[in-house]
Amino acid sequence: MLPLEHLQTIVARSVLAMEPLIDAKMLTAGKADPMARLRIYQNNTRSSLTAVLMAVFPVTARLVDERFFRFMASEFIRRHPPAESRLARYGAGFPRFLKTIDTLSDMPIVAETARLEWAIAEALDTASLPARSLAEYDSTDLGLSPDILLQPSLRLIVSHWSILSVWMGHQQETAVDEKITWTRRPERVALWRSGNYVRLFLLDRTSFAFWHSLKHGFGLEHATSRALALDPAFDLVSALVRLFRDRLVTDVRVPLHPLSN
């Protein structure tokens, strides 16, 4: 008889595999057919994981038809089973997986929309930190290049396709204009968690570069330089006011400089 841990591993893999990886002799189920019972677990598990993907990628499912989405979900589940117990974390590789499907090769916006929906799921699964106000720093000497820390749920996405326009259109019950869906039009999207919801905005190229630099910890001086390189008329004060107004700033830190001799 196999050790229990080894048997459990084989059964778990068999539940997610298209064909059982376990021999019926390894299982006992009284008078019941052990393989029939295994198939029940297979169906229930795949159905649950498909439901998770449907919940995370609802707009993606509408773009391709629910039946085809279920087929793609089944293939994804078979090739990429969950690696951890938290189902909220499942689906990270789904947008990338969609890019490998030949049927979708002429529909790149499907995978791009899925990328946006996964970012939304990530943001909702990330804690919101207390926001700081601009007034708190009125009398603070911030130096030349303070580090401005932004909400950890902030996600910045740049796409060659109008992913936010498509996503927003599908939030309404009205039909979505196909010209919007299939038109190649770059969009830069910022999204973050606000309470139990996610806020989404389109950013221009300059603002995107500014936010991106701050998010990745490059400091205010570097972020401002990038923005000015794209637009010499970039208004730093207005950009900072917007970040504080949208409750995106969680802290402002002045880098420590070594004392000179």
Buried (B, 14 or more C-beta within 10 A) or exposed (E): EEEEEEBEEBBBEBBBEEEBBBEEEBBEEEEEEBBEEBBEBBEEBBEEBBEBBBBBBBBBBBBBEEEBBBBBBBBBBEEBBBEEEEBEEBBBEBBEBBBEBEEBEEBBBBBBBBBBBBBBBBBBEBEBBEBBEEEEBEEEEEBEBBBBBBBBBBBBBEBEBBBBBBBBBBEEEEEBEEEBBBEEEEBBBBBBBBEEEBBBEBBEEBBBBBBBBBBEEBBBEBBBBBBBEBBEEBEEEEBBEBBBEBBBBBEBEEEEEEEEE
